[in-house]
Amino acid sequence: MEVVRFTPEEIDEAIEGMDGLQEIIVPLLRKINLEGMAEQDILQFKKHIMMAKHALIAMGEYMEGRLIEYC
């Protein structure tokens, strides 16, 4: 397992990146329809991106709370 330290600003950038990733990849998957990928699979991929985004949001909120405690 790799341990990486993030700043709150980097988490905000990653959250924005997830939105951009979704806006690019979902239409691309629909266009090329990889190996007959069903719409259900595409929606599942979209859900996974949103889950990762919300995990980043929760991590950022946790970090901000921890940073306030140390100040």
Secondary structure as UniProt FT lines:
FT   HELIX           8..32
FT   HELIX           34..36
FT   HELIX           39..70
//
